[in-house]
Amino acid sequence: MAYCVYLLISRCKNRLFSYVGYTKNLKNRLNLHNISRGAKYTRGKKWIIFHKEIYDTKSKAMTREYELKKDRKFRNFLREKFKKLSKNNMYYKNGLQ
C-alpha cells in the first residue's frame, strides 16, 4: 500500500498558509480538510495540494512528514513558487483568493 506525504497551501486574507500531512487516500483527505473535518489547523480554509511525495511504507512517509514539518526553508521555497504561479492566475481558477 502506498502512502502519500503532501503539502497543502491556502490563501486567506492575503496570507499564505501551508500544512503538511500524510495519508493513504489523498483525494479523500483533501476533501476532509476542505469541509473542515480534517486537522484542526486546516478548518475554515480552502486548500489545494501543491506538493506530494509517494512512499511504499508508512514509516518512511511518517519520517518524511516529520522532516517536512521541520524544514522551514523548503516550505518557504514552495510558498515562493506558489506566489509566482498565482501571479499568473493559475490557482485563482480553483477558487483561491
N, C-alpha and C positions, 0 to 999 in steps of 0.2 A: 504494500500500500504506500503510495506517495504522499508526502507531506509538503505543504507549501508555506514558506515564510514570505510575508507580504508587508509592504509599506503603503499605508493609505494617506492621502492628502485631502484636506478640506480648506476652503477659503470661507472665512466668516468675519464680517466687519473689517475687511481689508487686511486681515491677518491670515497667515498660513499655519495650519496645524498638521502635525504628522502623527501617525500611530503605527506601531509595529506589532505584528502578531503571527501566529502560525495556526494552520488548520489542515484538515483532510479535504474539506469541500469549500473551496474559495468562494464560489458563487453564492452558496448558502450563507457563509459567514459575512460576506459583504452586505447581503440583504439584511441580516440581523443587525449589523452596525447602522445601516441606513433607516431602519424602522425603530431605532432606539432600544433594541433588545440585546445588543452586544455588550461590550465592555462599558463601564460607567463613563469613562472619559470620552467615548465616542457619541454619547447621546446628544440629540438635538442638532447634529451637523449632517450635511450631505457629503459622503465620502466617495472617492474614486481610488481605484488601485493604480498606483504609479510605479511600483517596483515589486517583482516577485522572484523567488528562487525555489526550485524544486529539490527535495531531498528524499532519499529512499527509506530513511528510518526516522522515527520520532525523536530520538536522542540527538541526531545531527540537526534536525530542524529546531529543536529547543535551544541547542547550543548557539546556532546562528542567530536565532531570535534575540537571545541574551546579548550577543556581540553587537547586533544592530541597534538595540536599545541604548547601549553604552557608547556607540560610535557616533558622536555628535557631528564630527567632521564629514562623514559620509552622508548623514541625514541632511545636513545643511547644503552639501553639494547637490543632492537630489531636489531640495527645495528651490535652489537657484535654477536648476534645469527646468523645473516646473514653471517658475516665473517667466523664463524665456519663452517656453512653449505657450503659456497662457497669454502672452502679449500678442501672439499670432491668432488669438481667439480659438485655438484648437480645443481647449477644455471648456470654454463657455457654452459650447453647444450641448454639453452634458448637464447644464443647469447650475454650474458653479459660478458664483458671482462674488 
